[in-house]
Amino acid sequence: MTEEDRRKMEMMIQMLRAEGYTVQEPAAQPQQPAQGGGPSPAMAARFIPQGGGGAGGGGGNAMAAAGPWAALAAVIAANETYQNKQGNRPAEFSDHMKELATGEVLGRDVERYLGNSEIAEQIGNMGNPEGMWKNMKKGLKPWEWW
């Protein structure tokens, strides 16, 4: 590690500490780069916030880990609410839940927005196991492709 690299790392460590992060001091010997480029996991672990610093204490790390899944759930809920208000879902709650569980809602959405083309049907079939099986069977019969 060059002197300039060491100086930059020390400045970054000082900035992170000023923001409330707990940062370990770098090892005396230079670290080998990770396979495939990028920082090694050990180096990345130095910059992970420790408890008490952010997002209301120790639960912050758990909240950050759930972030992408929580965002996906929010997008799905918003889409289902919108589609229900637009009349693109069954009126009965039990029928709506059945279509959600089987993936038929994807077929409804694709049909509504892409029309009744063969490609739209293929995409809509990917939302449930039965439709995926139909797509696989058709893929194994090239004479039916056209």
C-alpha positions as CSV (number, residue, x, y, z in Angstrom):
1,M,0.0,0.0,0.0
2,T,1.4,3.3,-1.0
3,E,1.7,6.2,1.4
4,E,-1.0,8.1,-0.5
5,D,-3.4,5.1,-0.2
6,R,-2.7,4.9,3.5
7,R,-3.4,8.7,3.9
8,K,-6.7,8.4,2.0
9,M,-7.7,5.4,4.1
10,E,-7.0,7.3,7.3
11,M,-9.0,10.3,6.1
12,M,-11.9,8.0,5.3
13,I,-11.7,6.4,8.7
14,Q,-11.7,9.8,10.4
15,M,-14.8,10.9,8.4
16,L,-16.7,7.7,9.2
17,R,-15.8,8.0,12.9
18,A,-17.1,11.6,12.9
19,E,-20.4,10.3,11.5
20,G,-20.7,7.8,14.4
21,Y,-19.4,4.6,12.8
22,T,-17.1,2.2,14.6
23,V,-14.1,1.5,12.4
24,Q,-11.2,-0.9,13.1
25,E,-7.7,0.2,12.5
26,P,-6.2,-1.3,9.3
27,A,-3.8,-4.2,9.7
28,A,0.0,-3.5,9.6
29,Q,0.6,-5.8,6.6
30,P,-1.0,-5.1,3.3
31,Q,-4.1,-7.0,2.5
32,Q,-4.4,-9.1,-0.6
33,P,-7.2,-8.0,-3.0
34,A,-10.3,-10.2,-3.1
35,Q,-10.8,-12.6,-6.1
36,G,-12.6,-10.9,-8.9
37,G,-11.8,-7.3,-7.8
38,G,-13.5,-5.1,-5.2
39,P,-12.8,-4.8,-1.5
40,S,-12.2,-7.9,0.6
41,P,-14.9,-8.9,3.0
42,A,-12.6,-8.1,5.9
43,M,-12.1,-4.6,4.6
44,A,-15.8,-4.1,4.0
45,A,-16.6,-5.3,7.5
46,R,-14.6,-2.3,8.9
47,F,-17.1,0.1,7.5
48,I,-20.3,-1.6,8.8
49,P,-22.1,0.6,11.4
50,Q,-22.1,-0.9,14.9
51,G,-25.0,-0.8,17.2
52,G,-26.3,2.5,18.6
53,G,-25.2,4.6,15.7
54,G,-28.1,4.7,13.4
55,A,-31.7,3.8,12.7
56,G,-32.8,3.7,16.4
57,G,-30.0,1.6,17.9
58,G,-29.2,-2.0,17.5
59,G,-32.2,-2.8,15.3
60,G,-30.7,-0.7,12.5
61,N,-28.8,-3.5,11.0
62,A,-31.8,-5.8,10.9
63,M,-33.9,-3.0,9.3
64,A,-31.2,-2.4,6.7
65,A,-31.1,-6.1,5.9
66,A,-34.9,-6.3,5.4
67,G,-34.9,-3.2,3.3
68,P,-35.0,-4.7,-0.2
69,W,-37.6,-7.3,0.8
70,A,-39.8,-4.7,2.6
71,A,-39.6,-2.5,-0.5
72,L,-40.6,-5.4,-2.7
73,A,-43.6,-6.2,-0.4
74,A,-44.6,-2.5,-0.5
75,V,-44.5,-2.4,-4.3
76,I,-46.6,-5.6,-4.6
77,A,-49.1,-4.3,-2.1
78,A,-49.4,-1.0,-4.0
79,N,-49.8,-2.8,-7.3
80,E,-52.5,-5.1,-6.0
81,T,-54.4,-2.1,-4.5
82,Y,-54.2,-0.2,-7.7
83,Q,-55.2,-3.2,-9.9
84,N,-58.1,-3.9,-7.5
85,K,-59.4,-0.3,-7.8
86,Q,-59.1,-0.5,-11.6
87,G,-61.3,-3.6,-11.6
88,N,-58.5,-5.9,-12.8
89,R,-58.9,-8.3,-9.8
90,P,-61.8,-10.5,-8.7
91,A,-64.4,-8.9,-6.4
92,E,-64.3,-11.8,-3.9
93,F,-61.4,-11.7,-1.5
94,S,-61.0,-15.5,-1.6
95,D,-60.8,-15.5,-5.4
96,H,-58.2,-12.7,-5.3
97,M,-56.1,-14.6,-2.8
98,K,-56.3,-17.8,-4.9
99,E,-55.1,-15.8,-8.0
100,L,-52.3,-14.3,-5.9
101,A,-51.2,-17.7,-4.7
102,T,-51.3,-19.3,-8.1
103,G,-49.7,-16.4,-10.0
104,E,-52.7,-15.8,-12.2
105,V,-52.5,-12.1,-11.4
106,L,-49.4,-11.8,-13.6
107,G,-51.4,-13.2,-16.5
108,R,-54.2,-10.7,-15.9
109,D,-51.8,-7.8,-15.8
110,V,-49.9,-8.9,-18.9
111,E,-53.2,-9.4,-20.8
112,R,-54.4,-6.0,-19.8
113,Y,-51.2,-4.1,-20.7
114,L,-49.7,-6.1,-23.5
115,G,-52.9,-7.4,-25.2
116,N,-53.6,-10.9,-26.4
117,S,-50.4,-11.6,-28.4
118,E,-48.6,-14.9,-28.2
119,I,-45.6,-13.3,-26.4
120,A,-47.9,-11.7,-23.8
121,E,-49.4,-15.2,-23.2
122,Q,-45.9,-16.7,-22.7
123,I,-45.0,-13.9,-20.3
124,G,-48.3,-14.3,-18.4
125,N,-47.7,-18.0,-18.1
126,M,-44.5,-17.5,-16.2
127,G,-46.5,-16.4,-13.1
128,N,-47.7,-19.8,-12.1
129,P,-46.3,-23.4,-12.2
130,E,-49.0,-24.7,-14.6
131,G,-48.2,-21.9,-17.1
132,M,-44.4,-22.5,-16.8
133,W,-45.1,-26.2,-17.6
134,K,-47.0,-25.2,-20.7
135,N,-44.1,-23.0,-21.8
136,M,-41.6,-25.8,-21.2
137,K,-43.7,-28.3,-23.2
138,K,-44.0,-25.8,-26.1
139,G,-40.2,-25.1,-25.9
140,L,-39.6,-28.8,-26.3
141,K,-41.6,-28.9,-29.5
142,P,-39.9,-26.6,-32.0
143,W,-42.4,-27.3,-34.7
144,E,-45.0,-25.5,-32.6
145,W,-43.0,-22.3,-32.3
146,W,-44.4,-20.7,-35.4
